Amino acid sequence: MTAAAVMAVTGWVGLWMLVTTMLPTAFPRWLFFVFLYLAVTGTVLPFVRFLNARFTRDLSQSPSDGIVLRQSIWVGLFVVACAWLQIPRVLSPLIAGFLALSLVAVEVVLHLREQDQGE
């Protein structure tokens, strides 16, 4: 949780500083995506941990910290990809839904692979 707080604070403060002090040229645009990724991933991490703890059937089989971090990274990647697609005005609800569905499918495949290796 400390790492999540550091990521979130670094990301949100970096975004605030970037938006209030820089012009939107090439390098600050890349920094925007890096700070957005850190901010979203750090902010979502406690919620993902809560949801995993809440919806796990057996508390002894709760997912490891690496799995919780990976799922938070997927959410951060989704938000950054949507922001990237919004620049040329390509993002639509259908594209966002397809992107979310594809990331969920990758996570399900990874989850099934981990269960198969555990048995």
C-alpha positions, -999 to +999 in steps of 0.1 A: +000+000+000+029+023+005+040+018-030+005+026-042+005+058-023+038+068-036+028+060-072-005+079-068+010+110-052+038+111-077+014+107-106-012+132-095+014+159-085+033+153-117+001+157-137-009+188-119+026+204-123+027+194-160-008+207-168-003+240-150+032+248-161+040+233-196+028+238-231+015+206-249+045+199-271+060+164-278+080+158-246+054+171-221+028+149-239+048+118-232+053+129-196+015+133-194+010+097-203+037+085-178+022+106-150-013+095-159-002+059-158+014+062-124-016+082-110-042+057-122-023+026-113-015+039-078-050+051-072-067+019-084-044-005-065-062-003-031-096-008-048-084-038-068-070-053-036-103-047-019-123-063-048-100-093-048-104-098-011-141-093-013-149-116-041-124-144-033-143-175-022-116-189+000-095-163+019-066-187+020-064-185-018-065-148-021-043-135-050-007-125-044+005-089-044+019-095-078-015-104-093-031-074-076-004-051-090-008-067-125-046-061-125-040-025-114-015-021-142-042-033-167-065-005-155-037+021-158-029+008-193-066+010-203-069+046-192-037+056-209-048+039-241-081+057-240-064+090-235-040+082-263-069+074-286-087+106-276-060+128-290-069+122-327-106+118-316-107+081-325-120+069-291-156+057-291-176+036-266-173+006-289-135+009-291-132+015-254-154-015-247-134-037-271-101-026-255-115-033-220-128-067-231-094-076-247-076-067-215-100-087-194-095-117-218-057-115-214-061-114-176-085-144-177-060-163-198-031-154-174-053-164-144-062-198-160-025-204-168-015-197-132-042-220-119-031-248-143+006-245-132-004-245-095-021-279-098 
